[in-house]
Amino acid sequence: MSDFKLKLILSGLGGVVFSFIFILLTFILPVKEKRDSVIYKPKGKLEIISHSLKNR
């Protein structure tokens, strides 16, 4: 077998193994759950205007 074919086969197998490891890691590692952010009531007039502009 020529060196080029051997390198091609080995690089293909390496890519498959490398991607297989990352696919397994996505199923093994837990997903971090996002916590609900605390929304506080605006105190002043400026905060009320700012809050209303952000939450259109």
DSSP file (Angstrom, degrees, kcal/mol; ACC not computed):
  #  RESIDUE AA STRUCTURE BP1 BP2  ACC     N-H-->O    O-->H-N    N-H-->O    O-->H-N    TCO  KAPPA ALPHA  PHI   PSI    X-CA   Y-CA   Z-CA
    1    1 A M              0   0    0      0, 0.0     2,-0.0     0, 0.0     0, 0.0   0.000 360.0 360.0 360.0 139.0    0.0    0.0    0.0
    2    2 A S     >  -     0   0    0      1,-0.1     4,-1.9     4,-0.0     5,-0.2  -0.321 360.0-115.7 -77.2 161.4    1.4    3.4   -0.9
    3    3 A D  H  > S+     0   0    0      1,-0.2     4,-2.5     2,-0.2     5,-0.2   0.853 113.5  56.8 -63.7 -35.6    2.1    6.0    1.8
    4    4 A F  H  > S+     0   0    0      2,-0.2     4,-2.2     1,-0.2    -1,-0.2   0.920 107.8  46.2 -65.2 -43.4   -0.5    8.4    0.4
    5    5 A K  H  > S+     0   0    0      2,-0.2     4,-2.5     1,-0.2    -1,-0.2   0.896 112.9  50.7 -65.4 -39.9   -3.3    5.8    0.8
    6    6 A L  H  X S+     0   0    0     -4,-1.9     4,-2.6     2,-0.2    -2,-0.2   0.914 111.2  47.4 -64.4 -43.5   -2.2    4.9    4.3
    7    7 A K  H  X S+     0   0    0     -4,-2.5     4,-2.4     2,-0.2    -1,-0.2   0.887 112.3  50.9 -63.9 -38.8   -2.1    8.6    5.3
    8    8 A L  H  X S+     0   0    0     -4,-2.2     4,-1.9     2,-0.2    -2,-0.2   0.916 112.7  44.9 -65.1 -44.7   -5.6    9.1    3.8
    9    9 A I  H  X S+     0   0    0     -4,-2.5     4,-2.5     2,-0.2     5,-0.2   0.920 114.9  48.0 -66.1 -44.3   -7.0    6.1    5.6
   10   10 A L  H  X S+     0   0    0     -4,-2.6     4,-2.4     1,-0.2    -2,-0.2   0.879 111.6  49.1 -66.5 -38.2   -5.4    7.1    8.9
   11   11 A S  H  X S+     0   0    0     -4,-2.4     4,-2.1     2,-0.2    -1,-0.2   0.880 111.9  49.9 -69.5 -35.8   -6.5   10.7    8.7
   12   12 A G  H  X S+     0   0    0     -4,-1.9     4,-2.1    -5,-0.2    -2,-0.2   0.929 112.8  45.8 -65.3 -45.3  -10.1    9.6    7.9
   13   13 A L  H  X S+     0   0    0     -4,-2.5     4,-2.6     1,-0.2     5,-0.2   0.887 111.7  52.7 -64.6 -38.8  -10.1    7.2   10.9
   14   14 A G  H  X S+     0   0    0     -4,-2.4     4,-2.5     1,-0.2    -1,-0.2   0.905 109.5  48.9 -63.0 -41.1   -8.6    9.9   13.1
   15   15 A G  H  X S+     0   0    0     -4,-2.1     4,-2.4     2,-0.2    -2,-0.2   0.892 111.7  49.0 -65.2 -40.0  -11.4   12.3   12.1
   16   16 A V  H  X S+     0   0    0     -4,-2.1     4,-2.2     2,-0.2    -2,-0.2   0.925 114.3  44.8 -66.0 -44.6  -14.1    9.7   12.7
   17   17 A V  H  X S+     0   0    0     -4,-2.6     4,-2.1     2,-0.2    -2,-0.2   0.910 113.3  51.1 -65.6 -42.4  -12.7    8.8   16.2
   18   18 A F  H  X S+     0   0    0     -4,-2.5     4,-1.6    -5,-0.2    -2,-0.2   0.915 113.7  43.4 -62.6 -44.4  -12.2   12.5   17.1
   19   19 A S  H  X S+     0   0    0     -4,-2.4     4,-2.1     1,-0.2    -1,-0.2   0.857 110.5  56.4 -70.9 -33.2  -15.7   13.4   16.1
   20   20 A F  H  X S+     0   0    0     -4,-2.2     4,-2.3     2,-0.2    -2,-0.2   0.878 104.8  53.0 -63.5 -38.1  -17.1   10.3   17.9
   21   21 A I  H  X S+     0   0    0     -4,-2.1     4,-2.1     1,-0.2    -1,-0.2   0.924 110.7  46.3 -62.8 -44.2  -15.4   11.4   21.1
   22   22 A F  H  X S+     0   0    0     -4,-1.6     4,-1.5     2,-0.2    -2,-0.2   0.848 110.3  53.0 -69.9 -32.8  -17.1   14.8   20.9
   23   23 A I  H  X S+     0   0    0     -4,-2.1     4,-1.0     2,-0.2    -1,-0.2   0.917 110.6  47.8 -65.5 -42.3  -20.5   13.3   20.1
   24   24 A L  H  X S+     0   0    0     -4,-2.3     4,-1.9     1,-0.2     3,-0.4   0.884 108.1  55.5 -64.3 -38.1  -20.2   11.1   23.2
   25   25 A L  H  X S+     0   0    0     -4,-2.1     4,-2.5     1,-0.2    -1,-0.2   0.840 101.3  57.8 -64.9 -32.5  -19.2   14.1   25.3
   26   26 A T  H  < S+     0   0    0     -4,-1.5    -1,-0.2     1,-0.2    -2,-0.2   0.836 112.3  40.8 -67.8 -30.2  -22.3   15.9   24.3
   27   27 A F  H  < S+     0   0    0     -4,-1.0    -2,-0.2    -3,-0.4    -1,-0.2   0.779 118.6  45.7 -85.5 -27.5  -24.4   13.1   25.7
   28   28 A I  H  < S+     0   0    0     -4,-1.9    -2,-0.2    -5,-0.1    -3,-0.2   0.917  97.0  75.6 -82.5 -45.7  -22.3   12.5   28.8
   29   29 A L  S  < S-     0   0    0     -4,-2.5     2,-0.1    -5,-0.2     0, 0.0  -0.455  85.7-118.3 -73.3 137.0  -21.8   16.0   30.1
   30   30 A P        -     0   0    0      0, 0.0     2,-0.4     0, 0.0    -1,-0.1  -0.411  22.9-118.4 -73.7 150.4  -24.7   17.6   31.8
   31   31 A V        -     0   0    0     -2,-0.1     2,-0.4     1,-0.0    -5,-0.0  -0.739  28.3-119.7 -87.5 132.0  -26.3   20.8   30.4
   32   32 A K        -     0   0    0     -2,-0.4     2,-0.3     1,-0.1    -1,-0.0  -0.575  25.4-134.9 -73.9 127.0  -26.1   23.8   32.7
   33   33 A E        -     0   0    0     -2,-0.4     2,-0.4     1,-0.0    -1,-0.1  -0.654  17.4-123.2 -83.3 137.1  -29.6   25.0   33.5
   34   34 A K        -     0   0    0     -2,-0.3     2,-0.2     1,-0.0    -1,-0.0  -0.622  23.0-133.3 -80.4 134.2  -30.0   28.7   33.3
   35   35 A R        -     0   0    0     -2,-0.4     2,-0.3     1,-0.1    -1,-0.0  -0.570  27.7-100.4 -83.3 150.0  -31.3   30.3   36.5
   36   36 A D        -     0   0    0     -2,-0.2     2,-0.2     1,-0.1    -1,-0.1  -0.533  39.5-124.9 -69.0 131.1  -34.1   32.8   36.3
   37   37 A S        -     0   0    0     -2,-0.3     2,-0.5     1,-0.1    -1,-0.1  -0.550  23.5-113.0 -79.5 143.9  -32.8   36.3   36.6
   38   38 A V        -     0   0    0     -2,-0.2     2,-0.7     1,-0.0    -1,-0.1  -0.634  27.1-158.4 -79.2 123.5  -34.2   38.5   39.3
   39   39 A I        -     0   0    0     -2,-0.5     2,-0.2    -3,-0.0    -1,-0.0  -0.911  10.9-160.3-104.9 115.8  -36.2   41.4   37.9
   40   40 A Y        -     0   0    0     -2,-0.7     3,-0.0     1,-0.1    -2,-0.0  -0.622  24.4-103.6 -96.2 156.0  -36.5   44.2   40.4
   41   41 A K        -     0   0    0     -2,-0.2     7,-0.1     1,-0.1    -1,-0.1  -0.612  41.0-110.3 -78.0 129.8  -39.1   46.9   40.3
   42   42 A P        -     0   0    0      0, 0.0    -1,-0.1     0, 0.0     6,-0.0  -0.337  27.9-163.3 -61.3 139.5  -37.8   50.2   39.1
   43   43 A K        +     0   0    0     -3,-0.0     2,-0.1    -2,-0.0    -2,-0.0   0.897  61.8  38.4 -93.0 -47.7  -37.5   52.8   41.8
   44   44 A G  S  > S-     0   0    0      1,-0.1     4,-1.9     0, 0.0     5,-0.1  -0.462  85.0-104.1-105.8 175.9  -37.2   56.2   40.1
   45   45 A K  H  > S+     0   0    0      1,-0.2     4,-2.0     2,-0.2     5,-0.2   0.885 120.2  51.4 -63.5 -41.0  -38.7   57.9   37.1
   46   46 A L  H  > S+     0   0    0      1,-0.2     4,-2.4     2,-0.2    -1,-0.2   0.885 109.7  49.5 -66.4 -39.0  -35.5   57.4   35.1
   47   47 A E  H  > S+     0   0    0      2,-0.2     4,-2.6     1,-0.2    -1,-0.2   0.862 109.0  53.2 -67.3 -35.7  -35.3   53.7   35.9
   48   48 A I  H  X S+     0   0    0     -4,-1.9     4,-2.1     2,-0.2    -2,-0.2   0.912 111.4  45.5 -65.0 -42.3  -39.0   53.3   34.8
   49   49 A I  H  X S+     0   0    0     -4,-2.0     4,-1.9     2,-0.2    -2,-0.2   0.919 114.4  48.4 -66.6 -43.9  -38.3   54.9   31.5
   50   50 A S  H  X S+     0   0    0     -4,-2.4     4,-1.9     1,-0.2    -2,-0.2   0.906 111.9  49.5 -62.5 -42.4  -35.1   52.8   31.0
   51   51 A H  H  X S+     0   0    0     -4,-2.6     4,-1.7     1,-0.2    -1,-0.2   0.883 110.4  50.0 -65.3 -39.3  -37.0   49.6   31.9
   52   52 A S  H  < S+     0   0    0     -4,-2.1    -1,-0.2     1,-0.2    -2,-0.2   0.844 110.4  50.4 -69.9 -32.1  -39.8   50.4   29.5
   53   53 A L  H >< S+     0   0    0     -4,-1.9     3,-0.6     1,-0.2    -2,-0.2   0.854 111.2  48.4 -72.7 -34.4  -37.3   51.1   26.6
   54   54 A K  H 3< S+     0   0    0     -4,-1.9     2,-0.4     1,-0.2    -2,-0.2   0.854 111.7  49.8 -71.8 -34.5  -35.5   47.8   27.3
   55   55 A N  T 3<        0   0    0     -4,-1.7    -1,-0.2     1,-0.2    -2,-0.1  -0.331 360.0 360.0-105.3  50.5  -38.6   45.7   27.4
   56   56 A R    <         0   0    0     -3,-0.6    -1,-0.2    -2,-0.4    -2,-0.1   0.480 360.0 360.0 -75.4 360.0  -40.4   46.8   24.2
